[in-house]
Amino acid sequence: MKYVGMYTQIRRNNMLTILLLLMFPVIMLGMIWVFLALLNYFGNGYYDQYGNIVHQLDAATVNYYFLKALPWVIGGVGLWFLIAYFSNTAMIRAATGARPLTRKENPRIYNIVENLCMTCNMDMPKINVIDDPQLNAFASGIDKSSYTVTLTTGIINLLNDDELAGVIGHELTHIRNHDTRLLITSIIFVGIVSTIMSMVIQTMYNMMWFGGGRRSNDEDEKNSGLSVIVVLLIGAVCCAIAYFFTLITRFAISRKREYMADAGGAELCGNPLALASALRKISNDPGLGEIKRDDIAQLFIIHPQHFAPGIMNFFNSLFSTHPDTQKRIEILEQF
């Protein structure tokens, strides 16, 4: 099984990363403008001669406040992104409970990683282990100083050396192709949008249950009801934009990268059937303990489809960043 197109894949991932970096501030600033526009539109209502309320959008006022908020938004989001981008390894390690694996603790794993790295002439990444009986492995990091391959104790104990070589080769290919950099960028972006969305929802809740106060007359009651409607509309728009951005990032992260990593792992270990066997074993018990975060699951060698029940699970499958595991196995077994 010949692994081809590595440099094409690297260029593609680099371009997608730049695209995400450019798209994200545009979407964020668009959300801010819509937020201000809705406040202005619903806040500038007046009653006409027939007693009907009329709303008008004062674009000049919206643009004025937008320009005033612009440096604060860019600075705050930029600082947030930089902190997350350069501390992603520590964050993932904390979220998964991973710890460094020493050579003395497990020379078997170190030897497999070293041999594969020498085969493809790449610097050896860090090796982490998670004390968990489930079967999992993933690569993470954005540069040579942070590239890491993480394995669970379950996968280390269950797979034989050939199967482990296939799995580790798969993860090393993700690093070589810069897949991890693209994934980390998307995870940070979605995390920022999700946090903002949570803040909007919390604001909606507080307005609906604690923001009413006393109403002295019908006009005050109308104004209070209008305020709730404004917050609901703003929340709905922000949630829609956030959801749209999540779909965009999922589409950007092509499922093809997993096939490419499978091909690269099979070539590195020299045994496609071993990797196919490993995927079959992992598919029987994929996951990672109590970790139920879909953003981190994007890194897993097999994406567990149990993060949301019912129709939400259907949509997760529809926009999943991983192809069907059985299809991956069938392709590997053809060679």
C-alpha positions in Angstrom: 0.0 0.0 0.0 1.8 3.1 -1.2 1.2 6.3 0.7 1.2 9.1 -1.8 0.2 12.8 -1.8 1.7 13.7 1.6 3.0 17.1 0.5 -0.4 17.8 -1.2 -2.1 17.0 2.0 0.3 19.2 4.0 -0.4 22.1 1.6 -4.1 21.5 1.9 -4.1 21.5 5.7 -1.9 24.6 5.8 -4.3 26.4 3.5 -7.3 25.3 5.6 -5.7 26.5 8.8 -5.0 29.9 7.2 -8.6 30.0 5.9 -10.0 29.3 9.4 -7.7 32.0 10.9 -9.2 34.4 8.4 -12.8 33.3 8.6 -13.0 33.3 12.4 -12.5 37.0 13.0 -14.9 37.8 10.2 -17.6 35.6 11.7 -16.9 37.0 15.2 -17.1 40.6 14.1 -20.2 39.8 12.1 -21.9 38.4 15.2 -21.0 41.6 17.1 -22.4 43.8 14.4 -25.7 41.8 14.3 -25.9 41.9 18.1 -25.6 45.7 18.0 -27.9 46.0 15.1 -30.7 44.0 16.8 -30.3 46.1 19.9 -30.5 49.3 17.9 -33.5 48.1 15.8 -35.7 46.9 18.6 -34.6 49.6 21.0 -35.5 52.5 18.7 -39.2 51.7 18.4 -41.9 54.4 18.3 -45.7 54.4 17.9 -47.2 55.8 14.7 -50.5 57.6 14.5 -52.4 54.3 14.5 -50.8 53.1 17.6 -48.6 50.5 15.9 -45.0 50.2 16.9 -42.5 51.0 14.2 -38.8 50.0 14.4 -35.9 51.6 12.5 -32.3 50.7 12.1 -29.9 53.5 12.6 -26.9 52.1 10.8 -24.7 55.1 11.6 -25.2 54.5 15.3 -24.6 50.8 15.0 -21.4 51.4 13.0 -20.3 54.0 15.6 -20.6 51.5 18.5 -19.2 48.7 16.4 -16.0 50.7 15.7 -15.7 51.5 19.4 -16.1 47.8 20.3 -13.8 46.6 17.5 -10.4 46.9 19.3 -11.7 45.4 22.5 -13.2 42.4 20.6 -10.1 41.8 18.5 -7.8 42.2 21.5 -9.9 40.0 23.7 -10.5 37.2 21.2 -6.9 37.4 20.0 -5.5 37.1 23.5 -7.9 34.2 24.2 -6.8 32.4 21.0 -3.1 32.9 21.6 -3.3 31.6 25.2 -5.3 28.5 24.0 -3.1 28.0 20.9 0.2 27.9 22.8 -1.2 26.0 25.9 -3.3 23.5 24.0 -1.0 20.6 24.9 -1.4 21.3 28.6 -5.2 21.7 28.2 -5.6 18.4 26.4 -3.4 16.7 28.9 -5.5 18.1 31.8 -8.8 17.2 30.1 -7.8 13.6 29.3 -5.6 12.9 32.4 -2.6 12.1 30.3 0.9 11.8 31.7 4.3 11.5 30.2 5.5 7.9 29.5 9.1 7.3 30.4 11.4 5.0 28.5 12.1 3.1 31.7 8.4 2.6 32.3 7.7 1.1 28.8 10.7 0.6 26.6 8.5 -1.4 24.2 6.5 1.7 23.2 9.6 3.9 23.0 11.3 1.4 20.7 8.2 1.3 18.3 8.0 5.1 18.1 11.7 5.5 17.6 11.9 2.9 14.8 8.9 4.5 13.0 10.4 8.0 13.3 13.7 6.8 11.9 11.9 5.1 9.0 10.2 8.4 8.0 13.1 10.6 9.1 11.1 12.8 11.5 11.8 14.1 15.0 10.5 11.9 17.8 7.4 13.4 19.4 6.6 13.3 23.1 4.8 10.1 24.3 1.9 10.3 26.8 -0.1 7.6 28.4 -3.6 7.6 29.9 -4.5 5.1 32.6 -7.7 3.9 31.0 -8.9 0.4 30.0 -10.6 1.7 26.9 -8.9 1.6 23.5 -7.7 4.9 22.2 -4.8 6.8 20.6 -4.4 10.3 19.3 -1.8 12.8 18.2 -1.8 16.5 19.2 0.4 19.6 19.0 1.2 22.5 16.7 5.0 22.3 16.3 8.0 20.2 17.0 8.1 21.2 20.7 4.5 20.2 21.3 3.9 17.3 19.0 2.6 14.4 21.2 1.4 10.8 20.6 -1.0 9.7 23.4 -2.0 6.1 24.1 -4.3 4.5 26.7 -3.1 1.6 28.8 -5.9 -0.4 27.3 -4.6 -0.1 23.8 -1.0 -0.8 24.9 -2.0 -3.9 26.7 -4.4 -5.4 24.1 -2.6 -4.8 20.8 0.5 -6.7 19.7 3.6 -4.9 18.5 2.6 -5.0 14.8 -0.8 -3.5 15.6 0.6 -0.9 17.8 3.1 0.1 15.1 0.2 0.6 12.7 -1.7 2.8 15.2 1.4 4.8 16.1 2.3 5.1 12.4 -1.2 6.5 11.8 -0.8 9.1 14.5 2.7 10.1 13.3 1.2 10.6 9.8 -1.3 13.0 11.3 1.7 15.0 12.7 3.6 14.9 9.4 0.6 16.1 7.5 -0.1 18.9 9.9 -3.5 17.5 10.7 -3.1 18.1 14.4 -2.4 21.8 13.8 -5.6 22.1 11.8 -7.6 20.2 14.4 -6.3 22.3 17.3 -7.1 25.5 15.5 -10.7 24.4 14.9 -11.1 23.1 18.5 -10.0 26.5 19.9 -12.3 28.4 17.5 -15.4 26.3 18.3 -14.6 26.5 22.0 -14.6 30.3 21.8 -17.9 30.4 20.0 -19.4 27.8 22.3 -18.4 29.9 25.3 -20.0 33.0 23.9 -23.1 31.1 23.0 -23.3 29.8 26.7 -23.0 33.4 27.9 -25.9 34.5 25.6 -28.1 31.6 26.8 -27.3 32.5 30.5 -28.2 36.1 29.8 -31.5 35.0 28.2 -32.2 32.9 31.3 -31.5 35.7 33.7 -33.6 38.2 31.7 -36.6 35.9 31.6 -36.5 34.8 35.3 -34.8 37.6 37.2 -35.0 40.7 35.0 -38.7 41.5 35.1 -38.9 43.5 38.3 -42.0 45.5 39.2 -44.2 46.9 36.4 -46.1 50.0 37.3 -48.2 50.2 34.2 -49.0 48.6 30.8 -46.3 50.6 29.0 -43.6 49.3 31.4 -44.9 45.8 30.8 -44.7 46.2 27.1 -41.2 47.5 27.3 -40.2 44.6 29.6 -41.7 42.1 27.2 -39.9 43.8 24.3 -36.6 43.5 26.1 -37.1 39.8 26.5 -37.9 39.4 22.8 -34.8 41.3 21.9 -32.6 39.1 24.0 -34.3 36.0 22.6 -33.7 37.2 19.0 -30.1 38.1 19.7 -29.6 34.7 21.4 -31.2 32.9 18.5 -29.1 34.7 15.9 -25.9 34.1 17.8 -26.7 30.5 18.3 -27.4 30.1 14.6 -24.1 31.8 13.6 -22.2 29.6 16.1 -23.9 26.5 14.7 -23.1 27.5 11.2 -19.4 28.1 12.2 -19.3 24.6 13.7 -20.6 23.1 10.5 -18.0 25.0 8.5 -15.1 23.7 10.6 -16.5 20.2 10.3 -16.6 20.4 6.6 -13.1 21.9 6.5 -11.8 18.9 8.4 -12.1 16.4 5.6 -12.6 12.8 6.4 -10.0 12.1 3.7 -7.3 12.9 6.3 -8.1 9.7 8.2 -7.7 7.6 5.0 -4.4 9.4 4.4 -3.3 8.7 7.9 -4.3 5.0 7.5 -2.3 4.8 4.3 0.7 6.5 5.9 0.5 4.3 9.0 0.3 1.2 6.9 3.3 2.2 4.9 5.4 3.1 8.0 4.7 -0.2 9.7 4.8 -2.2 6.5 1.7 -4.2 7.4 -1.7 -2.8 6.4 -3.5 -5.9 7.8 -2.0 -5.2 11.2 -3.5 -1.7 11.2 -6.8 -3.1 10.0 -6.7 -5.6 12.9 -6.0 -2.8 15.3 -8.9 -0.7 14.1 -11.2 -3.7 14.4 -10.2 -4.3 18.0 -10.4 -0.5 18.9 -13.9 -0.3 17.4 -15.1 -2.8 20.0 -14.3 -0.4 22.8 -13.4 3.1 21.6 -13.6 6.1 23.9 -11.8 7.6 26.8 -13.3 7.0 30.3 -15.4 10.0 31.4 -14.3 12.2 28.5 -17.5 13.1 26.7 -16.3 16.2 24.8 -16.8 16.0 21.0 -14.1 18.5 20.3 -11.4 16.3 21.9 -12.9 13.3 20.3 -12.0 14.8 16.9 -8.4 13.8 17.8 -9.2 10.1 18.5 -8.2 7.4 16.0 -11.8 6.2 16.1 -14.6 8.8 16.9 -17.0 7.3 19.5 -20.6 7.9 18.3 -22.2 8.2 21.8 -21.8 11.8 22.7 -25.4 12.7 22.0 -28.6 10.6 21.8 -31.2 10.3 19.2 -31.4 12.9 16.4 -28.3 14.8 17.7 -26.3 11.6 17.3 -27.5 11.4 13.7 -26.3 14.9 13.0 -22.9 14.1 14.7 -22.6 11.2 12.4 -23.6 13.2 9.3 -20.9 15.9 10.0 -18.4 13.6 11.7 -14.8 14.3 11.1 -14.1 10.5 10.8 -15.2 8.1 8.1 -16.9 4.8 8.8 -14.5 2.5 10.6 -15.6 -0.6 8.6 -14.9 1.2 5.4 -11.4 2.1 6.6 -10.8 -1.6 7.5 -12.0 -2.8 4.1 -9.6 -0.4 2.2 -6.7 -1.6 4.3 -7.5 -5.2 3.7 -7.4 -4.7 -0.1 -3.6 -4.4 0.0 
